[in-house]
Amino acid sequence: MARKTVLDLQKMKAGSQKIAMITAYDYTTARLVDAAGVDMVLVGDSVGMVVQGLPDTLGVTLDDMAYHGRCVARGLQQAHLTVDLPFMSYQLSPEQALASAGRLVKEGGAQSVKLEGGERSAPAIRKIVEAGIPVVGHVGLTPQSVHALGGFKVQGRGEAAARQLLRDAEAVQEAGAFCIVLEMVPAELAAEITERLYIPTIGIGAGPDCDGQVLVVHDLLGLDSSFKPRFVKRYAELEQPIVEAVRAYVGEVRSGAFPTPAHAFHRRKGAAKVARLY
């Protein structure tokens, strides 16, 4: 089965077909979500927080993203793969952005790359697109700017902020991005942006009127009961069952109940004992 392309995803918007995206970071998870029929898989720099245990995304490196991109790419048969450009891998110049994007395609298996920022990132987007690499934009809450934004807060609530966010989205489109993520944006503003743009919008905490939605797979599976943002819907609660399964394993190892003879390998009947070596 062929992987979805940029054109396939743009046709989904044209046909009013919603796009389902999931953020994942490893081969096994990628294989499972691909089998479930997702349209896009994002290897996000949120790997820093979800997998590496960092407080934010700022410590993630380009090497990290290329590694996790390779892992995820091996598990996909039909979903389109986009990989994040991490902090300070594209901000210095359009040339740096292109070099970093090229690495994610060559070394990370990416079909497209994602980067944050609106008007300020337009030159980088343009440079990457002109080289033949598709780009996904990202506006609203941009986690790499968490310190400048004063935390993980909803963006675009005031009139001036809403106008700027709309300008940012249009700048991303005009620079050549084929798709854009809207994160933690008022639903009404996200709906207006979606109506104005001809490229697909993917929402996370941006209401139901975007052309698609994205969630981190760990969040929708309920692997961290302490993380409960409003925009996440849990489709399973797997944290406790996993803890209970591992607790049962630990108990059986300590009691001697596991492994049983059925879990062991045995010599053929009649085989001689191993001679002493000393």
C-alpha positions, -999 to +999 in steps of 0.1 A: +000+000+000+014+034-010+020+061+016-002+091+015+013+121-003+009+159-001-016+158-029-037+131-012-040+152+019-049+184+000-076+164-018-090+154+015-096+191+023-111+197-011-134+168-006-144+179+030-128+147+044-113+151+078-076+142+083-066+121+113-030+127+125-013+110+155+021+120+171+042+089+177+079+082+183+088+046+177+084+017+153+059-004+173+035+025+179+039+036+143+030+001+130-001+000+152-015+035+144-008+029+107-028-003+109-056+016+125-058+039+094-044+073+105-037+096+076-006+113+090+020+105+116+040+133+132+073+127+149+070+157+172+098+174+192+074+167+220+095+135+222+116+155+246+088+157+271+069+125+264+099+101+259+130+118+273+113+133+304+124+169+297+103+199+310+099+213+275+109+207+238+140+230+238+166+204+245+157+181+216+183+179+189+183+173+151+200+139+158+171+130+181+145+138+154+163+120+127+166+089+149+130+088+159+119+096+124+138+065+111+121+044+137+086+056+129+092+054+091+099+017+093+065+011+108+044+029+083+027+015+052+001+040+043+003+071+066+022+103+055+052+110+078+061+145+089+090+152+113+095+183+134+125+206+130+137+211+166+146+244+183+175+263+168+177+239+137+160+265+114+159+299+131+194+311+122+189+314+084+168+299+055+200+280+045+203+264+079+166+255+077+171+238+044+201+219+056+182+206+086+151+197+066+173+178+042+188+158+070+153+148+082+144+136+047+177+118+040+183+104+075+149+105+092+126+091+065+104+122+065+081+129+036+076+164+049+090+186+078+071+207+103+084+240+118+069+266+141+062+303+134+042+324+111+056+355+093+090+352+109+094+316+096+081+324+060+116+328+045+127+294+059+095+277+047+100+292+012+136+281+010+127+245+020+098+243-004+118+257-033+142+228-027+114+203-032+107+194+005+071+198+016+065+218+048+038+217+075+035+250+093+026+255+130+010+286+145-008+295+177+009+280+207+044+272+195+061+252+222+096+262+212+086+298+221+073+288+255+095+313+274+085+342+252+048+332+254+049+330+292+040+293+293+017+269+275-013+293+270-041+297+245-031+321+218-052+346+197-078+355+223-076+393+219-085+411+187-050+422+179-036+387+187-063+371+165-054+394+136-017+386+140-024+348+141-045+351+109-016+370+093+008+343+104-014+315+090-017+333+057+021+339+056+027+302+061+004+294+032+019+320+009+054+308+017+044+274+002+034+252+031+010+225+021-006+221+056-007+240+089-012+230+126-032+253+148-025+247+184-045+260+214-064+286+194-100+297+201-124+275+181-140+305+164-107+318+152-095+284+140-128+281+120-121+314+104-086+305+095-097+271+081-123+288+059-098+314+046-069+290+038-069+266+009-044+243+026-055+219+053-056+230+089-048+204+117-061+213+151-049+205+186-070+224+211-085+244+182-120+232+180-140+209+156-139+230+125-103+224+114-097+201+085-081+175+108-070+168+143-038+156+160-032+140+194-001+124+209-007+087+210+004+085+247-024+110+256-052+093+237-042+060+252-042+074+287-006+064+295-002+094+319-031+099+342-016+132+356-017+149+322-052+162+316-053+192+292-088+202+281-081+194+244-072+157+250-098+130+248-087+096+262-098+067+241-084+042+266-070+043+302-039+021+299-017+034+326-032+013+354-035-019+334+001-016+324+012-010+360-009-040+372+005-063+345+041-054+355+032-057+392+019-092+385+051-101+366+072-089+395+052-109+420+055-141+400+092-137+395+097-132+432+075-161+441+089-184+416+056-188+397+072-175+365+087-190+345+071-224+344+085-254+325+062-244+296+082-211+293+115-229+291+135-247+265+146-284+271+172-307+258+162-336+236+153-368+254+183-391+259+208-363+255+239-368+276+247-344+304+272-317+297+307-328+307+323-309+335+348-284+323+371-285+354 
